Amino acid sequence: MWKGILLVLIGACSFGILSTIVKLGYQQGFTLGELCSVQAGFGMLALWVLHFLSGRKTSGLNNRDVRTSFILGSSTGLVSITYYQSVKYIPASIGIVLLMQFTWMSMLAEWVIYKKKPTAVQWIAVVFILTGTLLAGGVFNSSNMQLDWRGIGFGLLAAAFYTIFIVVSSRVGQSLSPVLKSAWIVTGAFIIITVLFPPAYLINGRFTQPPLWAWGMPLALFGTVLPPFLFSKGMPQTGVALGAILSAAELPVAMISATILLHESVSPLQIAGVIIILGAIVMANLMKPKAAPAHA
């Protein structure tokens, strides 16, 4: 149990520092397309290497789970594009709050698509999450912080794409190992990113000077390789409910890293908003109704 808790926490913390790394990359003059492309490229290579080192059999595109995972990769590619575009216009500490809206979006999506009606506790959690979002977003700050609507729009769009990934991913790729499934997903993400942002950096010299590859490695490690691997190892030991609570650690980690490395100011009201969001996530997962026992 404790090993699983540690693995999930590390995975969540890895996700949490992504927006800060992207912001720092922007400050070095790199573009959205360059950062998204090198992250997906390095991540794809790393995952395929891990898969082949494991010695497991590779399933081809004739496998239904492979095809679905490959297509699903387009949603993760769009998450990266919209999320990183969001933090270009707004603070990283706000961007992660917008991305976390997938917590209630996924609940509504399951209701609409799979007819899984939310419980009263989940509805209450949604109210708390939205309230916490307003506080964390600085809406009630006395300083009247102005947020770029483009950043808000891209942030919510990223949450919507992430919702698609979360809802669909949990129901596909069951016949694949976690590493192989992730490899096919990231391959699909790399292709959609390459179509939208052709990797001109491979021929114009920006890959090596300035060293774009040096940013691709941490982005791939913390955003593409470590989280799915650690979650796949840790979640079975912690259980889904505890795992979901632990994965919410990416929210405070993102805000702390943005404060320390980007010198973004965070008000007491914003901190209160984050605490409310985390509390709502904990409540929604701890108070899930237990399945009724099977009768002989």
Summary of the structure (lengths in Angstrom):
residues: 296
radius of gyration: 19.1
end to end distance: 31.1
largest distance: 68.4
contacts: 1016
relative contact order: 0.23
helix: 75%
strand: 0%
